[in-house]
Amino acid sequence: MLEGAAGVFGEAKPATAEALLDVKTLHAKIGQLTLENDFLEGALTKAGLLSARR
């Protein structure tokens, strides 16, 4: 148990390139979906199909 404690409380392992790529891909997808939702909300509001109250 004491040998494994260093791994729990010690330095964090550096992120792998694959993990960083996944995070970048997820952030890009989140940005795309946010943009699409904002566009759709504006278009529906302009068309009168979406009320101002939520």
PDB file of N, CA, C, O and CB in Angstrom:
ATOM      1  N   MET A   1       0.820  -1.183   0.000  1.00  0.00           N
ATOM      2  CA  MET A   1       0.000   0.000   0.000  1.00  0.00           C
ATOM      3  C   MET A   1       0.869   1.254   0.000  1.00  0.00           C
ATOM      4  O   MET A   1       0.569   2.213  -0.711  1.00  0.00           O
ATOM      5  CB  MET A   1      -0.936  -0.006   1.199  1.00  0.00           C
ATOM      6  N   LEU A   2       1.910   1.256   0.765  1.00  0.00           N
ATOM      7  CA  LEU A   2       2.779   2.433   0.829  1.00  0.00           C
ATOM      8  C   LEU A   2       3.486   2.682  -0.493  1.00  0.00           C
ATOM      9  O   LEU A   2       3.736   3.830  -0.860  1.00  0.00           O
ATOM     10  CB  LEU A   2       3.805   2.271   1.938  1.00  0.00           C
ATOM     11  N   GLU A   3       3.807   1.618  -1.205  1.00  0.00           N
ATOM     12  CA  GLU A   3       4.470   1.787  -2.499  1.00  0.00           C
ATOM     13  C   GLU A   3       3.533   2.440  -3.510  1.00  0.00           C
ATOM     14  O   GLU A   3       3.979   3.237  -4.336  1.00  0.00           O
ATOM     15  CB  GLU A   3       4.960   0.434  -3.032  1.00  0.00           C
ATOM     16  N   GLY A   4       2.262   2.120  -3.459  1.00  0.00           N
ATOM     17  CA  GLY A   4       1.300   2.687  -4.389  1.00  0.00           C
ATOM     18  C   GLY A   4       0.866   4.087  -4.021  1.00  0.00           C
ATOM     19  O   GLY A   4       0.319   4.801  -4.861  1.00  0.00           O
ATOM     20  N   ALA A   5       1.099   4.507  -2.761  1.00  0.00           N
ATOM     21  CA  ALA A   5       0.678   5.839  -2.324  1.00  0.00           C
ATOM     22  C   ALA A   5       1.407   6.935  -3.093  1.00  0.00           C
ATOM     23  O   ALA A   5       0.839   8.001  -3.330  1.00  0.00           O
ATOM     24  CB  ALA A   5       0.920   6.006  -0.825  1.00  0.00           C
ATOM     25  N   ALA A   6       2.626   6.697  -3.476  1.00  0.00           N
ATOM     26  CA  ALA A   6       3.376   7.695  -4.236  1.00  0.00           C
ATOM     27  C   ALA A   6       2.691   7.968  -5.574  1.00  0.00           C
ATOM     28  O   ALA A   6       2.698   9.102  -6.053  1.00  0.00           O
ATOM     29  CB  ALA A   6       4.830   7.227  -4.461  1.00  0.00           C
ATOM     30  N   GLY A   7       2.114   6.961  -6.166  1.00  0.00           N
ATOM     31  CA  GLY A   7       1.408   7.147  -7.429  1.00  0.00           C
ATOM     32  C   GLY A   7       0.127   7.933  -7.273  1.00  0.00           C
ATOM     33  O   GLY A   7      -0.277   8.649  -8.189  1.00  0.00           O
ATOM     34  N   VAL A   8      -0.521   7.810  -6.125  1.00  0.00           N
ATOM     35  CA  VAL A   8      -1.773   8.525  -5.881  1.00  0.00           C
ATOM     36  C   VAL A   8      -1.505   9.986  -5.554  1.00  0.00           C
ATOM     37  O   VAL A   8      -2.192  10.873  -6.060  1.00  0.00           O
ATOM     38  CB  VAL A   8      -2.557   7.865  -4.743  1.00  0.00           C
ATOM     39  N   PHE A   9      -0.513  10.241  -4.714  1.00  0.00           N
ATOM     40  CA  PHE A   9      -0.254  11.594  -4.250  1.00  0.00           C
ATOM     41  C   PHE A   9       0.943  12.244  -4.928  1.00  0.00           C
ATOM     42  O   PHE A   9       1.244  13.410  -4.671  1.00  0.00           O
ATOM     43  CB  PHE A   9      -0.045  11.585  -2.775  1.00  0.00           C
ATOM     44  N   GLY A  10       1.618  11.512  -5.779  1.00  0.00           N
ATOM     45  CA  GLY A  10       2.797  12.046  -6.445  1.00  0.00           C
ATOM     46  C   GLY A  10       2.438  12.883  -7.655  1.00  0.00           C
ATOM     47  O   GLY A  10       1.305  13.341  -7.807  1.00  0.00           O
ATOM     48  N   GLU A  11       3.414  13.068  -8.499  1.00  0.00           N
ATOM     49  CA  GLU A  11       3.210  13.867  -9.705  1.00  0.00           C
ATOM     50  C   GLU A  11       2.231  13.178 -10.643  1.00  0.00           C
ATOM     51  O   GLU A  11       2.203  11.953 -10.755  1.00  0.00           O
ATOM     52  CB  GLU A  11       4.544  14.119 -10.420  1.00  0.00           C
ATOM     53  N   ALA A  12       1.442  13.987 -11.303  1.00  0.00           N
ATOM     54  CA  ALA A  12       0.487  13.450 -12.268  1.00  0.00           C
ATOM     55  C   ALA A  12       1.237  13.024 -13.522  1.00  0.00           C
ATOM     56  O   ALA A  12       2.237  13.632 -13.902  1.00  0.00           O
ATOM     57  CB  ALA A  12      -0.613  14.495 -12.610  1.00  0.00           C
ATOM     58  N   LYS A  13       0.748  11.992 -14.144  1.00  0.00           N
ATOM     59  CA  LYS A  13       1.355  11.532 -15.384  1.00  0.00           C
ATOM     60  C   LYS A  13       1.055  12.554 -16.476  1.00  0.00           C
ATOM     61  O   LYS A  13      -0.052  13.090 -16.529  1.00  0.00           O
ATOM     62  CB  LYS A  13       0.831  10.116 -15.779  1.00  0.00           C
ATOM     63  N   PRO A  14       2.010  12.826 -17.336  1.00  0.00           N
ATOM     64  CA  PRO A  14       1.743  13.776 -18.419  1.00  0.00           C
ATOM     65  C   PRO A  14       0.682  13.217 -19.368  1.00  0.00           C
ATOM     66  O   PRO A  14       0.629  12.013 -19.617  1.00  0.00           O
ATOM     67  CB  PRO A  14       3.042  14.096 -19.194  1.00  0.00           C
ATOM     68  N   ALA A  15      -0.141  14.089 -19.882  1.00  0.00           N
ATOM     69  CA  ALA A  15      -1.209  13.674 -20.796  1.00  0.00           C
ATOM     70  C   ALA A  15      -0.591  13.164 -22.095  1.00  0.00           C
ATOM     71  O   ALA A  15       0.399  13.706 -22.588  1.00  0.00           O
ATOM     72  CB  ALA A  15      -2.194  14.851 -21.079  1.00  0.00           C
ATOM     73  N   THR A  16      -1.181  12.142 -22.620  1.00  0.00           N
ATOM     74  CA  THR A  16      -0.683  11.604 -23.874  1.00  0.00           C
ATOM     75  C   THR A  16      -1.169  12.466 -25.023  1.00  0.00           C
ATOM     76  O   THR A  16      -2.134  13.216 -24.880  1.00  0.00           O
ATOM     77  CB  THR A  16      -1.128  10.142 -24.063  1.00  0.00           C
ATOM     78  N   ALA A  17      -0.509  12.360 -26.149  1.00  0.00           N
ATOM     79  CA  ALA A  17      -0.896  13.136 -27.327  1.00  0.00           C
ATOM     80  C   ALA A  17      -2.300  12.756 -27.766  1.00  0.00           C
ATOM     81  O   ALA A  17      -3.056  13.604 -28.239  1.00  0.00           O
ATOM     82  CB  ALA A  17       0.102  12.918 -28.480  1.00  0.00           C
ATOM     83  N   GLU A  18      -2.650  11.490 -27.613  1.00  0.00           N
ATOM     84  CA  GLU A  18      -3.986  11.020 -28.004  1.00  0.00           C
ATOM     85  C   GLU A  18      -5.065  11.656 -27.130  1.00  0.00           C
ATOM     86  O   GLU A  18      -6.121  12.044 -27.630  1.00  0.00           O
ATOM     87  CB  GLU A  18      -4.066   9.481 -27.908  1.00  0.00           C
ATOM     88  N   ALA A  19      -4.806  11.763 -25.841  1.00  0.00           N
ATOM     89  CA  ALA A  19      -5.772  12.376 -24.928  1.00  0.00           C
ATOM     90  C   ALA A  19      -5.942  13.851 -25.248  1.00  0.00           C
ATOM     91  O   ALA A  19      -7.061  14.364 -25.212  1.00  0.00           O
ATOM     92  CB  ALA A  19      -5.329  12.198 -23.467  1.00  0.00           C
ATOM     93  N   LEU A  20      -4.853  14.542 -25.560  1.00  0.00           N
ATOM     94  CA  LEU A  20      -4.943  15.957 -25.926  1.00  0.00           C
ATOM     95  C   LEU A  20      -5.717  16.136 -27.219  1.00  0.00           C
ATOM     96  O   LEU A  20      -6.483  17.090 -27.356  1.00  0.00           O
ATOM     97  CB  LEU A  20      -3.547  16.567 -26.065  1.00  0.00           C
ATOM     98  N   LEU A  21      -5.529  15.235 -28.161  1.00  0.00           N
ATOM     99  CA  LEU A  21      -6.244  15.290 -29.424  1.00  0.00           C
ATOM    100  C   LEU A  21      -7.733  15.092 -29.189  1.00  0.00           C
ATOM    101  O   LEU A  21      -8.555  15.779 -29.796  1.00  0.00           O
ATOM    102  CB  LEU A  21      -5.707  14.234 -30.397  1.00  0.00           C
ATOM    103  N   ASP A  22      -8.084  14.161 -28.315  1.00  0.00           N
ATOM    104  CA  ASP A  22      -9.489  13.919 -28.003  1.00  0.00           C
ATOM    105  C   ASP A  22     -10.127  15.157 -27.390  1.00  0.00           C
ATOM    106  O   ASP A  22     -11.264  15.493 -27.722  1.00  0.00           O
ATOM    107  CB  ASP A  22      -9.630  12.726 -27.053  1.00  0.00           C
ATOM    108  N   VAL A  23      -9.416  15.836 -26.507  1.00  0.00           N
ATOM    109  CA  VAL A  23      -9.943  17.041 -25.873  1.00  0.00           C
ATOM    110  C   VAL A  23     -10.134  18.137 -26.917  1.00  0.00           C
ATOM    111  O   VAL A  23     -11.148  18.835 -26.906  1.00  0.00           O
ATOM    112  CB  VAL A  23      -9.002  17.523 -24.746  1.00  0.00           C
ATOM    113  N   LYS A  24      -9.168  18.289 -27.814  1.00  0.00           N
ATOM    114  CA  LYS A  24      -9.289  19.302 -28.867  1.00  0.00           C
ATOM    115  C   LYS A  24     -10.470  18.990 -29.774  1.00  0.00           C
ATOM    116  O   LYS A  24     -11.202  19.897 -30.170  1.00  0.00           O
ATOM    117  CB  LYS A  24      -7.992  19.385 -29.694  1.00  0.00           C
ATOM    118  N   THR A  25     -10.662  17.723 -30.104  1.00  0.00           N
ATOM    119  CA  THR A  25     -11.781  17.320 -30.947  1.00  0.00           C
ATOM    120  C   THR A  25     -13.103  17.585 -30.248  1.00  0.00           C
ATOM    121  O   THR A  25     -14.047  18.073 -30.870  1.00  0.00           O
ATOM    122  CB  THR A  25     -11.667  15.842 -31.320  1.00  0.00           C
ATOM    123  N   LEU A  26     -13.181  17.267 -28.961  1.00  0.00           N
ATOM    124  CA  LEU A  26     -14.411  17.514 -28.202  1.00  0.00           C
ATOM    125  C   LEU A  26     -14.715  19.005 -28.091  1.00  0.00           C
ATOM    126  O   LEU A  26     -15.870  19.411 -28.217  1.00  0.00           O
ATOM    127  CB  LEU A  26     -14.302  16.904 -26.807  1.00  0.00           C
ATOM    128  N   HIS A  27     -13.694  19.821 -27.857  1.00  0.00           N
ATOM    129  CA  HIS A  27     -13.914  21.262 -27.786  1.00  0.00           C
ATOM    130  C   HIS A  27     -14.392  21.810 -29.116  1.00  0.00           C
ATOM    131  O   HIS A  27     -15.252  22.690 -29.148  1.00  0.00           O
ATOM    132  CB  HIS A  27     -12.641  21.974 -27.358  1.00  0.00           C
ATOM    133  N   ALA A  28     -13.848  21.303 -30.216  1.00  0.00           N
ATOM    134  CA  ALA A  28     -14.288  21.743 -31.537  1.00  0.00           C
ATOM    135  C   ALA A  28     -15.744  21.362 -31.773  1.00  0.00           C
ATOM    136  O   ALA A  28     -16.517  22.158 -32.306  1.00  0.00           O
ATOM    137  CB  ALA A  28     -13.396  21.138 -32.632  1.00  0.00           C
ATOM    138  N   LYS A  29     -16.114  20.169 -31.384  1.00  0.00           N
ATOM    139  CA  LYS A  29     -17.495  19.706 -31.557  1.00  0.00           C
ATOM    140  C   LYS A  29     -18.454  20.526 -30.693  1.00  0.00           C
ATOM    141  O   LYS A  29     -19.542  20.879 -31.149  1.00  0.00           O
ATOM    142  CB  LYS A  29     -17.611  18.208 -31.205  1.00  0.00           C
ATOM    143  N   ILE A  30     -18.071  20.829 -29.467  1.00  0.00           N
ATOM    144  CA  ILE A  30     -18.897  21.649 -28.586  1.00  0.00           C
ATOM    145  C   ILE A  30     -19.099  23.027 -29.204  1.00  0.00           C
ATOM    146  O   ILE A  30     -20.211  23.557 -29.194  1.00  0.00           O
ATOM    147  CB  ILE A  30     -18.255  21.771 -27.185  1.00  0.00           C
ATOM    148  N   GLY A  31     -18.036  23.605 -29.737  1.00  0.00           N
ATOM    149  CA  GLY A  31     -18.139  24.909 -30.385  1.00  0.00           C
ATOM    150  C   GLY A  31     -19.067  24.872 -31.585  1.00  0.00           C
ATOM    151  O   GLY A  31     -19.866  25.786 -31.786  1.00  0.00           O
ATOM    152  N   GLN A  32     -18.964  23.818 -32.383  1.00  0.00           N
ATOM    153  CA  GLN A  32     -19.824  23.671 -33.558  1.00  0.00           C
ATOM    154  C   GLN A  32     -21.289  23.551 -33.147  1.00  0.00           C
ATOM    155  O   GLN A  32     -22.150  24.201 -33.739  1.00  0.00           O
ATOM    156  CB  GLN A  32     -19.404  22.443 -34.381  1.00  0.00           C
ATOM    157  N   LEU A  33     -21.578  22.734 -32.149  1.00  0.00           N
ATOM    158  CA  LEU A  33     -22.960  22.543 -31.708  1.00  0.00           C
ATOM    159  C   LEU A  33     -23.530  23.818 -31.086  1.00  0.00           C
ATOM    160  O   LEU A  33     -24.710  24.122 -31.263  1.00  0.00           O
ATOM    161  CB  LEU A  33     -23.040  21.392 -30.704  1.00  0.00           C
ATOM    162  N   THR A  34     -22.698  24.560 -30.362  1.00  0.00           N
ATOM    163  CA  THR A  34     -23.145  25.829 -29.782  1.00  0.00           C
ATOM    164  C   THR A  34     -23.506  26.809 -30.888  1.00  0.00           C
ATOM    165  O   THR A  34     -24.534  27.482 -30.816  1.00  0.00           O
ATOM    166  CB  THR A  34     -22.054  26.430 -28.867  1.00  0.00           C
ATOM    167  N   LEU A  35     -22.675  26.888 -31.896  1.00  0.00           N
ATOM    168  CA  LEU A  35     -22.941  27.779 -33.025  1.00  0.00           C
ATOM    169  C   LEU A  35     -24.225  27.379 -33.741  1.00  0.00           C
ATOM    170  O   LEU A  35     -25.034  28.244 -34.079  1.00  0.00           O
ATOM    171  CB  LEU A  35     -21.764  27.768 -34.008  1.00  0.00           C
ATOM    172  N   GLU A  36     -24.425  26.091 -33.976  1.00  0.00           N
ATOM    173  CA  GLU A  36     -25.636  25.613 -34.641  1.00  0.00           C
ATOM    174  C   GLU A  36     -26.877  25.895 -33.804  1.00  0.00           C
ATOM    175  O   GLU A  36     -27.908  26.292 -34.347  1.00  0.00           O
ATOM    176  CB  GLU A  36     -25.528  24.116 -34.927  1.00  0.00           C
ATOM    177  N   ASN A  37     -26.794  25.696 -32.497  1.00  0.00           N
ATOM    178  CA  ASN A  37     -27.940  25.974 -31.617  1.00  0.00           C
ATOM    179  C   ASN A  37     -28.286  27.453 -31.602  1.00  0.00           C
ATOM    180  O   ASN A  37     -29.460  27.822 -31.642  1.00  0.00           O
ATOM    181  CB  ASN A  37     -27.647  25.499 -30.193  1.00  0.00           C
ATOM    182  N   ASP A  38     -27.264  28.303 -31.545  1.00  0.00           N
ATOM    183  CA  ASP A  38     -27.511  29.746 -31.554  1.00  0.00           C
ATOM    184  C   ASP A  38     -28.156  30.175 -32.869  1.00  0.00           C
ATOM    185  O   ASP A  38     -29.079  30.990 -32.874  1.00  0.00           O
ATOM    186  CB  ASP A  38     -26.199  30.519 -31.329  1.00  0.00           C
ATOM    187  N   PHE A  39     -27.673  29.632 -33.975  1.00  0.00           N
ATOM    188  CA  PHE A  39     -28.244  29.965 -35.280  1.00  0.00           C
ATOM    189  C   PHE A  39     -29.701  29.510 -35.356  1.00  0.00           C
ATOM    190  O   PHE A  39     -30.564  30.263 -35.806  1.00  0.00           O
ATOM    191  CB  PHE A  39     -27.419  29.317 -36.413  1.00  0.00           C
ATOM    192  N   LEU A  40     -29.970  28.303 -34.927  1.00  0.00           N
ATOM    193  CA  LEU A  40     -31.328  27.769 -34.978  1.00  0.00           C
ATOM    194  C   LEU A  40     -32.263  28.566 -34.073  1.00  0.00           C
ATOM    195  O   LEU A  40     -33.400  28.847 -34.453  1.00  0.00           O
ATOM    196  CB  LEU A  40     -31.335  26.291 -34.575  1.00  0.00           C
ATOM    197  N   GLU A  41     -31.801  28.927 -32.897  1.00  0.00           N
ATOM    198  CA  GLU A  41     -32.620  29.720 -31.983  1.00  0.00           C
ATOM    199  C   GLU A  41     -32.967  31.070 -32.610  1.00  0.00           C
ATOM    200  O   GLU A  41     -34.109  31.521 -32.527  1.00  0.00           O
ATOM    201  CB  GLU A  41     -31.888  29.925 -30.641  1.00  0.00           C
ATOM    202  N   GLY A  42     -31.987  31.707 -33.232  1.00  0.00           N
ATOM    203  CA  GLY A  42     -32.237  32.991 -33.882  1.00  0.00           C
ATOM    204  C   GLY A  42     -33.207  32.867 -35.039  1.00  0.00           C
ATOM    205  O   GLY A  42     -34.098  33.703 -35.192  1.00  0.00           O
ATOM    206  N   ALA A  43     -33.051  31.842 -35.854  1.00  0.00           N
ATOM    207  CA  ALA A  43     -33.930  31.641 -37.002  1.00  0.00           C
ATOM    208  C   ALA A  43     -35.354  31.335 -36.557  1.00  0.00           C
ATOM    209  O   ALA A  43     -36.303  31.855 -37.144  1.00  0.00           O
ATOM    210  CB  ALA A  43     -33.402  30.512 -37.885  1.00  0.00           C
ATOM    211  N   LEU A  44     -35.523  30.509 -35.539  1.00  0.00           N
ATOM    212  CA  LEU A  44     -36.865  30.169 -35.065  1.00  0.00           C
ATOM    213  C   LEU A  44     -37.534  31.363 -34.384  1.00  0.00           C
ATOM    214  O   LEU A  44     -38.741  31.562 -34.514  1.00  0.00           O
ATOM    215  CB  LEU A  44     -36.801  28.983 -34.098  1.00  0.00           C
ATOM    216  N   THR A  45     -36.753  32.146 -33.666  1.00  0.00           N
ATOM    217  CA  THR A  45     -37.306  33.330 -33.025  1.00  0.00           C
ATOM    218  C   THR A  45     -37.766  34.328 -34.083  1.00  0.00           C
ATOM    219  O   THR A  45     -38.845  34.910 -33.974  1.00  0.00           O
ATOM    220  CB  THR A  45     -36.268  33.977 -32.084  1.00  0.00           C
ATOM    221  N   LYS A  46     -36.938  34.518 -35.103  1.00  0.00           N
ATOM    222  CA  LYS A  46     -37.271  35.444 -36.189  1.00  0.00           C
ATOM    223  C   LYS A  46     -38.519  34.986 -36.928  1.00  0.00           C
ATOM    224  O   LYS A  46     -39.315  35.818 -37.363  1.00  0.00           O
ATOM    225  CB  LYS A  46     -36.096  35.571 -37.167  1.00  0.00           C
ATOM    226  N   ALA A  47     -38.705  33.682 -37.077  1.00  0.00           N
ATOM    227  CA  ALA A  47     -39.865  33.134 -37.770  1.00  0.00           C
ATOM    228  C   ALA A  47     -41.098  33.100 -36.876  1.00  0.00           C
ATOM    229  O   ALA A  47     -42.193  32.791 -37.346  1.00  0.00           O
ATOM    230  CB  ALA A  47     -39.559  31.738 -38.276  1.00  0.00           C
ATOM    231  N   GLY A  48     -40.934  33.414 -35.593  1.00  0.00           N
ATOM    232  CA  GLY A  48     -42.063  33.415 -34.673  1.00  0.00           C
ATOM    233  C   GLY A  48     -42.434  32.042 -34.171  1.00  0.00           C
ATOM    234  O   GLY A  48     -43.515  31.865 -33.610  1.00  0.00           O
ATOM    235  N   LEU A  49     -41.579  31.075 -34.355  1.00  0.00           N
ATOM    236  CA  LEU A  49     -41.868  29.704 -33.923  1.00  0.00           C
ATOM    237  C   LEU A  49     -41.295  29.387 -32.542  1.00  0.00           C
ATOM    238  O   LEU A  49     -41.538  28.311 -31.996  1.00  0.00           O
ATOM    239  CB  LEU A  49     -41.319  28.720 -34.936  1.00  0.00           C
ATOM    240  N   LEU A  50     -40.534  30.329 -31.982  1.00  0.00           N
ATOM    241  CA  LEU A  50     -39.931  30.113 -30.672  1.00  0.00           C
ATOM    242  C   LEU A  50     -40.265  31.331 -29.825  1.00  0.00           C
ATOM    243  O   LEU A  50     -39.954  32.460 -30.204  1.00  0.00           O
ATOM    244  CB  LEU A  50     -38.373  29.883 -30.772  1.00  0.00           C
ATOM    245  N   SER A  51     -40.892  31.105 -28.687  1.00  0.00           N
ATOM    246  CA  SER A  51     -41.253  32.221 -27.834  1.00  0.00           C
ATOM    247  C   SER A  51     -40.005  32.750 -27.133  1.00  0.00           C
ATOM    248  O   SER A  51     -39.020  32.026 -26.986  1.00  0.00           O
ATOM    249  CB  SER A  51     -42.326  31.802 -26.805  1.00  0.00           C
ATOM    250  N   ALA A  52     -40.044  33.997 -26.704  1.00  0.00           N
ATOM    251  CA  ALA A  52     -38.927  34.596 -26.007  1.00  0.00           C
ATOM    252  C   ALA A  52     -38.755  33.994 -24.625  1.00  0.00           C
ATOM    253  O   ALA A  52     -37.645  33.947 -24.096  1.00  0.00           O
ATOM    254  CB  ALA A  52     -39.113  36.091 -25.906  1.00  0.00           C
ATOM    255  N   ARG A  53     -39.878  33.524 -24.026  1.00  0.00           N
ATOM    256  CA  ARG A  53     -39.787  32.904 -22.698  1.00  0.00           C
ATOM    257  C   ARG A  53     -39.350  31.459 -22.841  1.00  0.00           C
ATOM    258  O   ARG A  53     -39.742  30.760 -23.775  1.00  0.00           O
ATOM    259  CB  ARG A  53     -41.143  32.987 -21.947  1.00  0.00           C
ATOM    260  N   ARG A  54     -38.534  31.030 -21.901  1.00  0.00           N
ATOM    261  CA  ARG A  54     -38.106  29.629 -21.905  1.00  0.00           C
ATOM    262  C   ARG A  54     -38.495  29.009 -20.611  1.00  0.00           C
ATOM    263  O   ARG A  54     -38.234  27.827 -20.389  1.00  0.00           O
ATOM    264  CB  ARG A  54     -36.595  29.489 -22.135  1.00  0.00           C
TER     265      ARG A  54
END
